[in-house]
Amino acid sequence: MKITEVRTIVTCPNRNYVLVKILTDSGVYGVGDATLNGRELSVAAALKEHIGPLLIGRDPDNVEHIWQDLFRGAYWRGGPVLMTALAGVDMALWDIKGKAANRPVYSLLGGKNREGARAYTHAGGRDFKETEDNIREHMEAGFTVIRAQVAIPGSGGTYGIGGGKEAALATWTNTPGANARPHVEVFEPGPYLRTIPALFEHLRANLGDEIDIFHDVHERLTPVQAARLAKELEPFHLFFLEDALRPEHKESFRLVRQASTTPLAMGELFTNRWECLPLIAEQLIDYIRCDLSHVGGITEARKIAILAETYHVQTAWHGPGDISPVAHAANVHLDLAVPNFGVQEMVRFPDVVREVIPGGPELRNGFLYVSDKPGLGTDVNEDLARKHEYKPAYLPIARRADGSVHDW
């Protein structure tokens, strides 16, 4: 079997996605996700101009060799753009490998360690009561792990409080087609550090201890502030505290770890295993949260999971709305296979996304399942994809009250 064509598909059924479709001379093709929110066209250009042409005539069965060749062959290696492009290719190659073997990808990864992946979703609100009510709705739907966020006074809009809807839907700050600008939030640590412990005190008092709840900091604290927050949240037994520090501050997790027994999760902004290694090897985190679409796909994420297993660290792969159902399927295939699976982030995609990109994981009673179809079990409807043109859109950015860019 030889690769005959590599297609890069940019589509925006509700937000922007970049998909890679690799075709072969046998008629078998694979689809991967190469979406990098806010930099989609950079990845698409790398695929079209540089990476795609290198794949023509290659044997798609040699997934590891192709991965190493693309990662090291350009001399300038790594970074989010190139690793996202590589991830799209890698997922498509695993999809082809599964189809050629007539086996689902999880089978090629060693088979099932579990039938379904325990999933978590997002709950937030403008105040404590609204957050509580949204958590109760998710509990009634079968979720046993839920992320909790709340609006911070004076922030001018707190990212994350929209819950699953916010995670699944893109928001433009101006009319589509015009020059988009990121929404700006005001972040001051004082109100934040006073609000979040009070939120979890309220939630535990009203929801009890049976439900697993946690919080995402979104990398906005200094090491001392993060240590304080982890310590003050300790009585409320969080499932984990997510992204307490910026990805540049790996060594500072020692301070947070020494201050508290609150479990810690990190990794969605990492782009390779070497960024994960210090936190894993020193057992400074409890959950590794890489994004398969940004670390080079299934091939690299599997290696990260193996490293993590050695040090009692569990997986909690990133699963937001700004990666497509293809990447969500890849997440779950790996979740089913690795022994040290912890939990899987998920969102509910609108029907229009599932029409363009069918076959993503199914949610049943708080668990995610993939089909037993060969490969990843996903696809792309190219005719529909072409009807949804790219629209510039970005995640919010945080600034201090004085207007300076928040630099933590």
DOMAR-492719 format. One record per residue (C-alpha): residue in three letters; x, y, z; residue number from 1. Coordinates in nm, 2 decimals. Example, Ala and Ser with C-alpha at 12.3 -4.5 7.8 and 13.67 -1.06 7.14 Angstrom:
% residues 2
+------+--------+--------+--------+-----+
| code |     px |     py |     pz | pos |
+------+--------+--------+--------+-----+
|  ALA |   1.23 |  -0.45 |   0.78 |   1 |
|  SER |   1.37 |  -0.11 |   0.71 |   2 |
+------+--------+--------+--------+-----+
END
This chain:
% residues 408
+------+--------+--------+--------+-----+
| code |     px |     py |     pz | pos |
+------+--------+--------+--------+-----+
|  MET |   0.00 |   0.00 |   0.00 |   1 |
|  LYS |   0.13 |   0.35 |  -0.09 |   2 |
|  ILE |   0.01 |   0.70 |   0.00 |   3 |
|  THR |  -0.12 |   0.87 |  -0.31 |   4 |
|  GLU |  -0.27 |   1.20 |  -0.18 |   5 |
|  VAL |  -0.28 |   1.41 |   0.14 |   6 |
|  ARG |  -0.57 |   1.64 |   0.17 |   7 |
|  THR |  -0.59 |   1.93 |   0.42 |   8 |
|  ILE |  -0.95 |   2.02 |   0.50 |   9 |
|  VAL |  -1.03 |   2.34 |   0.69 |  10 |
|  THR |  -1.39 |   2.37 |   0.79 |  11 |
|  CYS |  -1.61 |   2.56 |   1.04 |  12 |
|  PRO |  -1.94 |   2.39 |   1.11 |  13 |
|  ASN |  -1.96 |   2.58 |   1.44 |  14 |
|  ARG |  -1.59 |   2.65 |   1.50 |  15 |
|  ASN |  -1.27 |   2.59 |   1.30 |  16 |
|  TYR |  -1.13 |   2.25 |   1.25 |  17 |
|  VAL |  -0.83 |   2.13 |   1.04 |  18 |
|  LEU |  -0.85 |   1.77 |   0.92 |  19 |
|  VAL |  -0.60 |   1.55 |   0.74 |  20 |
|  LYS |  -0.72 |   1.29 |   0.49 |  21 |
|  ILE |  -0.46 |   1.05 |   0.37 |  22 |
|  LEU |  -0.55 |   0.84 |   0.06 |  23 |
|  THR |  -0.38 |   0.52 |  -0.07 |  24 |
|  ASP |  -0.36 |   0.33 |  -0.39 |  25 |
|  SER |  -0.57 |   0.05 |  -0.23 |  26 |
|  GLY |  -0.87 |   0.27 |  -0.17 |  27 |
|  VAL |  -0.82 |   0.27 |   0.20 |  28 |
|  TYR |  -0.80 |   0.62 |   0.35 |  29 |
|  GLY |  -0.76 |   0.77 |   0.70 |  30 |
|  VAL |  -0.87 |   1.09 |   0.87 |  31 |
|  GLY |  -0.68 |   1.27 |   1.15 |  32 |
|  ASP |  -0.73 |   1.60 |   1.34 |  33 |
|  ALA |  -0.47 |   1.88 |   1.31 |  34 |
|  THR |  -0.67 |   2.16 |   1.48 |  35 |
|  LEU |  -0.48 |   2.43 |   1.67 |  36 |
|  ASN |  -0.72 |   2.69 |   1.80 |  37 |
|  GLY |  -0.64 |   3.04 |   1.68 |  38 |
|  ARG |  -0.36 |   2.92 |   1.45 |  39 |
|  GLU |  -0.55 |   2.68 |   1.22 |  40 |
|  LEU |  -0.42 |   2.83 |   0.90 |  41 |
|  SER |  -0.06 |   2.80 |   1.01 |  42 |
|  VAL |  -0.10 |   2.43 |   1.06 |  43 |
|  ALA |  -0.29 |   2.39 |   0.73 |  44 |
|  ALA |   0.00 |   2.57 |   0.55 |  45 |
|  ALA |   0.26 |   2.34 |   0.71 |  46 |
|  LEU |   0.06 |   2.04 |   0.59 |  47 |
|  LYS |  -0.01 |   2.15 |   0.24 |  48 |
|  GLU |   0.33 |   2.31 |   0.16 |  49 |
|  HIS |   0.58 |   2.10 |   0.36 |  50 |
|  ILE |   0.45 |   1.78 |   0.52 |  51 |
|  GLY |   0.20 |   1.64 |   0.27 |  52 |
|  PRO |   0.44 |   1.62 |  -0.02 |  53 |
|  LEU |   0.68 |   1.42 |   0.19 |  54 |
|  LEU |   0.43 |   1.14 |   0.24 |  55 |
|  ILE |   0.35 |   1.07 |  -0.13 |  56 |
|  GLY |   0.47 |   0.72 |  -0.22 |  57 |
|  ARG |   0.53 |   0.62 |   0.15 |  58 |
|  ASP |   0.39 |   0.30 |   0.30 |  59 |
|  PRO |   0.13 |   0.41 |   0.56 |  60 |
|  ASP |   0.18 |   0.10 |   0.77 |  61 |
|  ASN |   0.52 |   0.24 |   0.89 |  62 |
|  VAL |   0.36 |   0.47 |   1.14 |  63 |
|  GLU |   0.65 |   0.50 |   1.38 |  64 |
|  HIS |   0.91 |   0.55 |   1.11 |  65 |
|  ILE |   0.70 |   0.82 |   0.94 |  66 |
|  TRP |   0.65 |   0.99 |   1.28 |  67 |
|  GLN |   1.03 |   0.99 |   1.35 |  68 |
|  ASP |   1.10 |   1.11 |   1.00 |  69 |
|  LEU |   0.86 |   1.40 |   1.02 |  70 |
|  PHE |   0.96 |   1.50 |   1.37 |  71 |
|  ARG |   1.33 |   1.50 |   1.32 |  72 |
|  GLY |   1.37 |   1.54 |   0.94 |  73 |
|  ALA |   1.31 |   1.91 |   0.92 |  74 |
|  TYR |   1.59 |   1.99 |   1.17 |  75 |
|  TRP |   1.35 |   2.25 |   1.32 |  76 |
|  ARG |   1.15 |   2.02 |   1.53 |  77 |
|  GLY |   0.86 |   2.05 |   1.78 |  78 |
|  GLY |   0.64 |   2.35 |   1.87 |  79 |
|  PRO |   0.26 |   2.36 |   1.86 |  80 |
|  VAL |   0.22 |   2.42 |   1.49 |  81 |
|  LEU |   0.45 |   2.13 |   1.37 |  82 |
|  MET |   0.34 |   1.89 |   1.64 |  83 |
|  THR |  -0.03 |   1.95 |   1.56 |  84 |
|  ALA |   0.04 |   1.89 |   1.19 |  85 |
|  LEU |   0.22 |   1.57 |   1.28 |  86 |
|  ALA |  -0.07 |   1.47 |   1.51 |  87 |
|  GLY |  -0.31 |   1.49 |   1.22 |  88 |
|  VAL |  -0.09 |   1.27 |   1.00 |  89 |
|  ASP |  -0.04 |   1.03 |   1.28 |  90 |
|  MET |  -0.41 |   0.98 |   1.36 |  91 |
|  ALA |  -0.48 |   0.93 |   0.99 |  92 |
|  LEU |  -0.21 |   0.67 |   0.96 |  93 |
|  TRP |  -0.35 |   0.48 |   1.27 |  94 |
|  ASP |  -0.69 |   0.50 |   1.11 |  95 |
|  ILE |  -0.55 |   0.34 |   0.79 |  96 |
|  LYS |  -0.37 |   0.08 |   0.99 |  97 |
|  GLY |  -0.69 |  -0.02 |   1.17 |  98 |
|  LYS |  -0.89 |  -0.03 |   0.85 |  99 |
|  ALA |  -0.63 |  -0.24 |   0.67 | 100 |
|  ALA |  -0.62 |  -0.49 |   0.97 | 101 |
|  ASN |  -1.00 |  -0.48 |   1.00 | 102 |
|  ARG |  -0.96 |  -0.39 |   1.37 | 103 |
|  PRO |  -1.04 |  -0.09 |   1.58 | 104 |
|  VAL |  -0.74 |   0.12 |   1.68 | 105 |
|  TYR |  -0.77 |   0.02 |   2.05 | 106 |
|  SER |  -0.72 |  -0.34 |   1.95 | 107 |
|  LEU |  -0.39 |  -0.25 |   1.78 | 108 |
|  LEU |  -0.28 |  -0.07 |   2.10 | 109 |
|  GLY |  -0.31 |  -0.39 |   2.30 | 110 |
|  GLY |  -0.68 |  -0.43 |   2.34 | 111 |
|  LYS |  -0.93 |  -0.31 |   2.60 | 112 |
|  ASN |  -0.84 |  -0.26 |   2.96 | 113 |
|  ARG |  -1.19 |  -0.13 |   3.02 | 114 |
|  GLU |  -1.52 |  -0.11 |   2.82 | 115 |
|  GLY |  -1.58 |   0.26 |   2.85 | 116 |
|  ALA |  -1.39 |   0.57 |   2.96 | 117 |
|  ARG |  -1.51 |   0.76 |   3.26 | 118 |
|  ALA |  -1.58 |   1.11 |   3.14 | 119 |
|  TYR |  -1.61 |   1.45 |   3.29 | 120 |
|  THR |  -1.79 |   1.76 |   3.17 | 121 |
|  HIS |  -1.79 |   2.13 |   3.26 | 122 |
|  ALA |  -2.02 |   2.32 |   3.49 | 123 |
|  GLY |  -2.01 |   2.69 |   3.57 | 124 |
|  GLY |  -2.22 |   2.98 |   3.67 | 125 |
|  ARG |  -2.25 |   3.35 |   3.74 | 126 |
|  ASP |  -2.27 |   3.27 |   4.11 | 127 |
|  PHE |  -2.23 |   2.97 |   4.35 | 128 |
|  LYS |  -2.60 |   2.86 |   4.32 | 129 |
|  GLU |  -2.60 |   2.86 |   3.94 | 130 |
|  THR |  -2.28 |   2.65 |   3.94 | 131 |
|  GLU |  -2.44 |   2.41 |   4.19 | 132 |
|  ASP |  -2.75 |   2.38 |   3.98 | 133 |
|  ASN |  -2.55 |   2.30 |   3.67 | 134 |
|  ILE |  -2.35 |   2.04 |   3.85 | 135 |
|  ARG |  -2.68 |   1.87 |   3.96 | 136 |
|  GLU |  -2.80 |   1.86 |   3.60 | 137 |
|  HIS |  -2.48 |   1.68 |   3.50 | 138 |
|  MET |  -2.51 |   1.44 |   3.79 | 139 |
|  GLU |  -2.86 |   1.35 |   3.68 | 140 |
|  ALA |  -2.72 |   1.28 |   3.34 | 141 |
|  GLY |  -2.48 |   1.02 |   3.49 | 142 |
|  PHE |  -2.16 |   1.22 |   3.53 | 143 |
|  THR |  -1.96 |   1.14 |   3.84 | 144 |
|  VAL |  -1.67 |   1.38 |   3.77 | 145 |
|  ILE |  -1.75 |   1.75 |   3.70 | 146 |
|  ARG |  -1.53 |   2.06 |   3.66 | 147 |
|  ALA |  -1.66 |   2.36 |   3.85 | 148 |
|  GLN |  -1.60 |   2.72 |   3.76 | 149 |
|  VAL |  -1.77 |   3.05 |   3.87 | 150 |
|  ALA |  -1.76 |   3.41 |   3.76 | 151 |
|  ILE |  -1.50 |   3.62 |   3.94 | 152 |
|  PRO |  -1.61 |   3.96 |   4.06 | 153 |
|  GLY |  -1.48 |   4.24 |   3.84 | 154 |
|  SER |  -1.34 |   4.01 |   3.57 | 155 |
|  GLY |  -1.56 |   4.14 |   3.29 | 156 |
|  GLY |  -1.64 |   3.78 |   3.18 | 157 |
|  THR |  -1.47 |   3.47 |   3.32 | 158 |
|  TYR |  -1.37 |   3.20 |   3.07 | 159 |
|  GLY |  -1.50 |   2.86 |   3.16 | 160 |
|  ILE |  -1.82 |   2.95 |   3.33 | 161 |
|  GLY |  -2.03 |   2.86 |   3.02 | 162 |
|  GLY |  -1.97 |   2.49 |   3.09 | 163 |
|  GLY |  -2.01 |   2.25 |   2.80 | 164 |
|  LYS |  -2.19 |   2.50 |   2.57 | 165 |
|  GLU |  -1.90 |   2.74 |   2.60 | 166 |
|  ALA |  -1.65 |   2.46 |   2.54 | 167 |
|  ALA |  -1.83 |   2.34 |   2.23 | 168 |
|  LEU |  -1.92 |   2.67 |   2.06 | 169 |
|  ALA |  -1.70 |   2.93 |   1.92 | 170 |
|  THR |  -1.76 |   3.30 |   1.99 | 171 |
|  TRP |  -1.66 |   3.58 |   1.76 | 172 |
|  THR |  -1.60 |   3.93 |   1.91 | 173 |
|  ASN |  -1.72 |   4.09 |   1.59 | 174 |
|  THR |  -1.91 |   4.00 |   1.28 | 175 |
|  PRO |  -1.78 |   3.69 |   1.09 | 176 |
|  GLY |  -1.56 |   3.79 |   0.80 | 177 |
|  ALA |  -1.42 |   4.10 |   0.97 | 178 |
|  ASN |  -1.08 |   4.10 |   1.15 | 179 |
|  ALA |  -1.15 |   3.90 |   1.47 | 180 |
|  ARG |  -1.00 |   4.01 |   1.80 | 181 |
|  PRO |  -0.98 |   3.80 |   2.11 | 182 |
|  HIS |  -1.21 |   3.88 |   2.40 | 183 |
|  VAL |  -1.02 |   4.04 |   2.68 | 184 |
|  GLU |  -1.09 |   3.94 |   3.04 | 185 |
|  VAL |  -0.96 |   4.12 |   3.35 | 186 |
|  PHE |  -0.78 |   3.90 |   3.60 | 187 |
|  GLU |  -0.67 |   4.00 |   3.94 | 188 |
|  PRO |  -0.55 |   3.73 |   4.18 | 189 |
|  GLY |  -0.70 |   3.87 |   4.49 | 190 |
|  PRO |  -1.07 |   3.83 |   4.40 | 191 |
|  TYR |  -1.00 |   3.50 |   4.24 | 192 |
|  LEU |  -0.81 |   3.35 |   4.54 | 193 |
|  ARG |  -1.10 |   3.46 |   4.77 | 194 |
|  THR |  -1.37 |   3.33 |   4.55 | 195 |
|  ILE |  -1.26 |   2.98 |   4.45 | 196 |
|  PRO |  -1.22 |   2.83 |   4.80 | 197 |
|  ALA |  -1.56 |   2.98 |   4.90 | 198 |
|  LEU |  -1.71 |   2.81 |   4.59 | 199 |
|  PHE |  -1.59 |   2.47 |   4.69 | 200 |
|  GLU |  -1.70 |   2.52 |   5.05 | 201 |
|  HIS |  -2.05 |   2.59 |   4.91 | 202 |
|  LEU |  -2.05 |   2.29 |   4.67 | 203 |
|  ARG |  -1.94 |   2.04 |   4.93 | 204 |
|  ALA |  -2.19 |   2.17 |   5.19 | 205 |
|  ASN |  -2.47 |   2.13 |   4.94 | 206 |
|  LEU |  -2.36 |   1.84 |   4.72 | 207 |
|  GLY |  -2.19 |   1.62 |   4.97 | 208 |
|  ASP |  -1.86 |   1.43 |   4.93 | 209 |
|  GLU |  -1.97 |   1.16 |   4.68 | 210 |
|  ILE |  -1.94 |   1.36 |   4.36 | 211 |
|  ASP |  -1.59 |   1.42 |   4.23 | 212 |
|  ILE |  -1.55 |   1.79 |   4.15 | 213 |
|  PHE |  -1.24 |   1.99 |   4.05 | 214 |
|  HIS |  -1.13 |   2.33 |   3.92 | 215 |
|  ASP |  -0.93 |   2.46 |   3.63 | 216 |
|  VAL |  -0.70 |   2.76 |   3.71 | 217 |
|  HIS |  -0.61 |   2.82 |   3.34 | 218 |
|  GLU |  -0.24 |   2.88 |   3.43 | 219 |
|  ARG |  -0.30 |   3.23 |   3.59 | 220 |
|  LEU |  -0.12 |   3.21 |   3.93 | 221 |
|  THR |   0.23 |   3.25 |   4.06 | 222 |
|  PRO |   0.38 |   2.95 |   4.23 | 223 |
|  VAL |   0.31 |   3.09 |   4.58 | 224 |
|  GLN |  -0.05 |   3.18 |   4.48 | 225 |
|  ALA |  -0.10 |   2.83 |   4.34 | 226 |
|  ALA |   0.04 |   2.67 |   4.66 | 227 |
|  ARG |  -0.20 |   2.88 |   4.87 | 228 |
|  LEU |  -0.50 |   2.78 |   4.65 | 229 |
|  ALA |  -0.41 |   2.41 |   4.66 | 230 |
|  LYS |  -0.37 |   2.43 |   5.04 | 231 |
|  GLU |  -0.70 |   2.62 |   5.10 | 232 |
|  LEU |  -0.88 |   2.37 |   4.87 | 233 |
|  GLU |  -0.75 |   2.07 |   5.05 | 234 |
|  PRO |  -1.05 |   2.02 |   5.29 | 235 |
|  PHE |  -1.28 |   2.00 |   5.00 | 236 |
|  HIS |  -1.11 |   1.69 |   4.84 | 237 |
|  LEU |  -1.09 |   1.80 |   4.48 | 238 |
|  PHE |  -1.05 |   1.53 |   4.21 | 239 |
|  PHE |  -0.76 |   1.74 |   4.09 | 240 |
|  LEU |  -0.66 |   2.11 |   4.06 | 241 |
|  GLU |  -0.59 |   2.17 |   3.69 | 242 |
|  ASP |  -0.33 |   2.39 |   3.52 | 243 |
|  ALA |  -0.23 |   2.57 |   3.84 | 244 |
|  LEU |   0.08 |   2.72 |   3.67 | 245 |
|  ARG |   0.20 |   2.81 |   3.33 | 246 |
|  PRO |   0.37 |   2.53 |   3.13 | 247 |
|  GLU |   0.71 |   2.72 |   3.16 | 248 |
|  HIS |   0.70 |   2.68 |   3.54 | 249 |
|  LYS |   0.76 |   2.31 |   3.57 | 250 |
|  GLU |   1.01 |   2.34 |   3.86 | 251 |
|  SER |   0.76 |   2.55 |   4.06 | 252 |
|  PHE |   0.53 |   2.25 |   4.09 | 253 |
|  ARG |   0.76 |   2.14 |   4.37 | 254 |
|  LEU |   0.64 |   2.43 |   4.58 | 255 |
|  VAL |   0.27 |   2.35 |   4.51 | 256 |
|  ARG |   0.32 |   1.98 |   4.58 | 257 |
|  GLN |   0.50 |   2.06 |   4.91 | 258 |
|  ALA |   0.22 |   2.28 |   5.03 | 259 |
|  SER |  -0.08 |   2.05 |   4.98 | 260 |
|  THR |  -0.21 |   1.70 |   4.91 | 261 |
|  THR |  -0.46 |   1.83 |   4.66 | 262 |
|  PRO |  -0.41 |   1.62 |   4.34 | 263 |
|  LEU |  -0.26 |   1.82 |   4.05 | 264 |
|  ALA |  -0.32 |   1.79 |   3.68 | 265 |
|  MET |  -0.11 |   1.95 |   3.40 | 266 |
|  GLY |  -0.02 |   1.91 |   3.04 | 267 |
|  GLU |  -0.27 |   2.04 |   2.78 | 268 |
|  LEU |  -0.02 |   2.30 |   2.66 | 269 |
|  PHE |   0.27 |   2.06 |   2.63 | 270 |
|  THR |   0.38 |   1.95 |   2.29 | 271 |
|  ASN |   0.61 |   1.65 |   2.35 | 272 |
|  ARG |   0.70 |   1.39 |   2.61 | 273 |
|  TRP |   1.01 |   1.57 |   2.73 | 274 |
|  GLU |   0.80 |   1.86 |   2.86 | 275 |
|  CYS |   0.60 |   1.60 |   3.06 | 276 |
|  LEU |   0.90 |   1.41 |   3.19 | 277 |
|  PRO |   1.01 |   1.63 |   3.49 | 278 |
|  LEU |   0.66 |   1.65 |   3.63 | 279 |
|  ILE |   0.61 |   1.28 |   3.59 | 280 |
|  ALA |   0.95 |   1.15 |   3.70 | 281 |
|  GLU |   0.94 |   1.37 |   4.02 | 282 |
|  GLN |   0.57 |   1.28 |   4.08 | 283 |
|  LEU |   0.48 |   1.64 |   4.10 | 284 |
|  ILE |   0.15 |   1.58 |   3.93 | 285 |
|  ASP |  -0.12 |   1.31 |   3.96 | 286 |
|  TYR |  -0.28 |   1.34 |   3.61 | 287 |
|  ILE |  -0.11 |   1.42 |   3.27 | 288 |
|  ARG |  -0.34 |   1.61 |   3.05 | 289 |
|  CYS |  -0.18 |   1.63 |   2.71 | 290 |
|  ASP |  -0.38 |   1.70 |   2.40 | 291 |
|  LEU |  -0.34 |   1.42 |   2.14 | 292 |
|  SER |  -0.38 |   1.68 |   1.86 | 293 |
|  HIS |  -0.09 |   1.89 |   1.99 | 294 |
|  VAL |   0.17 |   1.63 |   2.10 | 295 |
|  GLY |   0.20 |   1.44 |   1.78 | 296 |
|  GLY |  -0.10 |   1.21 |   1.80 | 297 |
|  ILE |  -0.15 |   0.86 |   1.92 | 298 |
|  THR |   0.21 |   0.76 |   1.88 | 299 |
|  GLU |   0.35 |   1.02 |   2.12 | 300 |
|  ALA |   0.06 |   1.01 |   2.36 | 301 |
|  ARG |   0.10 |   0.64 |   2.41 | 302 |
|  LYS |   0.46 |   0.69 |   2.50 | 303 |
|  ILE |   0.36 |   0.96 |   2.75 | 304 |
|  ALA |   0.11 |   0.72 |   2.90 | 305 |
|  ILE |   0.38 |   0.45 |   2.94 | 306 |
|  LEU |   0.61 |   0.70 |   3.11 | 307 |
|  ALA |   0.33 |   0.81 |   3.34 | 308 |
|  GLU |   0.24 |   0.45 |   3.44 | 309 |
|  THR |   0.59 |   0.40 |   3.57 | 310 |
|  TYR |   0.54 |   0.68 |   3.82 | 311 |
|  HIS |   0.18 |   0.63 |   3.93 | 312 |
|  VAL |   0.05 |   0.92 |   3.72 | 313 |
|  GLN |  -0.28 |   0.87 |   3.54 | 314 |
|  THR |  -0.40 |   1.01 |   3.21 | 315 |
|  ALA |  -0.67 |   1.28 |   3.17 | 316 |
|  TRP |  -0.63 |   1.37 |   2.80 | 317 |
|  HIS |  -0.75 |   1.72 |   2.69 | 318 |
|  GLY |  -1.10 |   1.69 |   2.52 | 319 |
|  PRO |  -1.23 |   2.04 |   2.45 | 320 |
|  GLY |  -1.47 |   2.16 |   2.18 | 321 |
|  ASP |  -1.18 |   2.31 |   1.98 | 322 |
|  ILE |  -1.06 |   1.96 |   1.87 | 323 |
|  SER |  -1.29 |   1.76 |   1.64 | 324 |
|  PRO |  -1.47 |   1.43 |   1.70 | 325 |
|  VAL |  -1.18 |   1.26 |   1.53 | 326 |
|  ALA |  -0.94 |   1.36 |   1.81 | 327 |
|  HIS |  -1.20 |   1.27 |   2.07 | 328 |
|  ALA |  -1.22 |   0.93 |   1.92 | 329 |
|  ALA |  -0.85 |   0.89 |   1.93 | 330 |
|  ASN |  -0.86 |   0.99 |   2.30 | 331 |
|  VAL |  -1.10 |   0.72 |   2.38 | 332 |
|  HIS |  -0.92 |   0.45 |   2.18 | 333 |
|  LEU |  -0.61 |   0.52 |   2.39 | 334 |
|  ASP |  -0.82 |   0.54 |   2.71 | 335 |
|  LEU |  -0.95 |   0.19 |   2.66 | 336 |
|  ALA |  -0.61 |   0.05 |   2.60 | 337 |
|  VAL |  -0.37 |   0.21 |   2.86 | 338 |
|  PRO |  -0.37 |   0.06 |   3.22 | 339 |
|  ASN |  -0.32 |   0.40 |   3.39 | 340 |
|  PHE |  -0.63 |   0.58 |   3.25 | 341 |
|  GLY |  -0.78 |   0.83 |   3.49 | 342 |
|  VAL |  -1.06 |   1.03 |   3.34 | 343 |
|  GLN |  -1.15 |   1.18 |   3.00 | 344 |
|  GLU |  -1.27 |   1.53 |   2.93 | 345 |
|  MET |  -1.56 |   1.55 |   2.68 | 346 |
|  VAL |  -1.80 |   1.80 |   2.53 | 347 |
|  ARG |  -2.13 |   1.75 |   2.34 | 348 |
|  PHE |  -2.09 |   1.85 |   1.98 | 349 |
|  PRO |  -2.38 |   2.02 |   1.79 | 350 |
|  ASP |  -2.55 |   1.82 |   1.53 | 351 |
|  VAL |  -2.39 |   2.02 |   1.25 | 352 |
|  VAL |  -2.04 |   1.91 |   1.36 | 353 |
|  ARG |  -2.15 |   1.54 |   1.37 | 354 |
|  GLU |  -2.29 |   1.57 |   1.02 | 355 |
|  VAL |  -1.96 |   1.71 |   0.89 | 356 |
|  ILE |  -1.74 |   1.48 |   1.10 | 357 |
|  PRO |  -1.94 |   1.17 |   1.19 | 358 |
|  GLY |  -1.85 |   0.88 |   1.41 | 359 |
|  GLY |  -1.72 |   1.04 |   1.73 | 360 |
|  PRO |  -1.75 |   0.87 |   2.08 | 361 |
|  GLU |  -2.09 |   0.81 |   2.23 | 362 |
|  LEU |  -2.17 |   0.91 |   2.58 | 363 |
|  ARG |  -2.38 |   0.67 |   2.80 | 364 |
|  ASN |  -2.44 |   0.73 |   3.17 | 365 |
|  GLY |  -2.11 |   0.92 |   3.22 | 366 |
|  PHE |  -1.89 |   0.70 |   3.01 | 367 |
|  LEU |  -1.75 |   0.74 |   2.66 | 368 |
|  TYR |  -1.76 |   0.45 |   2.41 | 369 |
|  VAL |  -1.62 |   0.41 |   2.06 | 370 |
|  SER |  -1.76 |   0.18 |   1.80 | 371 |
|  ASP |  -1.59 |  -0.15 |   1.70 | 372 |
|  LYS |  -1.55 |  -0.03 |   1.34 | 373 |
|  PRO |  -1.21 |  -0.07 |   1.19 | 374 |
|  GLY |  -0.98 |   0.23 |   1.25 | 375 |
|  LEU |  -1.09 |   0.52 |   1.46 | 376 |
|  GLY |  -1.45 |   0.49 |   1.35 | 377 |
|  THR |  -1.47 |   0.85 |   1.23 | 378 |
|  ASP |  -1.49 |   1.02 |   0.89 | 379 |
|  VAL |  -1.53 |   1.36 |   0.72 | 380 |
|  ASN |  -1.80 |   1.46 |   0.47 | 381 |
|  GLU |  -1.60 |   1.67 |   0.24 | 382 |
|  ASP |  -1.90 |   1.81 |   0.05 | 383 |
|  LEU |  -2.05 |   1.94 |   0.37 | 384 |
|  ALA |  -1.71 |   2.06 |   0.50 | 385 |
|  ARG |  -1.67 |   2.29 |   0.20 | 386 |
|  LYS |  -2.00 |   2.46 |   0.28 | 387 |
|  HIS |  -1.86 |   2.58 |   0.62 | 388 |
|  GLU |  -1.58 |   2.83 |   0.55 | 389 |
|  TYR |  -1.31 |   2.92 |   0.79 | 390 |
|  LYS |  -1.38 |   3.22 |   1.02 | 391 |
|  PRO |  -1.11 |   3.39 |   1.23 | 392 |
|  ALA |  -1.17 |   3.32 |   1.60 | 393 |
|  TYR |  -0.96 |   3.31 |   1.91 | 394 |
|  LEU |  -0.97 |   3.21 |   2.28 | 395 |
|  PRO |  -1.00 |   3.49 |   2.53 | 396 |
|  ILE |  -0.68 |   3.66 |   2.67 | 397 |
|  ALA |  -0.63 |   3.78 |   3.03 | 398 |
|  ARG |  -0.51 |   4.13 |   3.12 | 399 |
|  ARG |  -0.45 |   4.29 |   3.46 | 400 |
|  ALA |  -0.67 |   4.58 |   3.57 | 401 |
|  ASP |  -0.40 |   4.83 |   3.46 | 402 |
|  GLY |  -0.42 |   4.70 |   3.10 | 403 |
|  SER |  -0.10 |   4.50 |   3.10 | 404 |
|  VAL |  -0.09 |   4.15 |   2.97 | 405 |
|  HIS |  -0.12 |   3.90 |   3.25 | 406 |
|  ASP |   0.22 |   3.73 |   3.25 | 407 |
|  TRP |   0.19 |   3.43 |   3.48 | 408 |
+------+--------+--------+--------+-----+
END
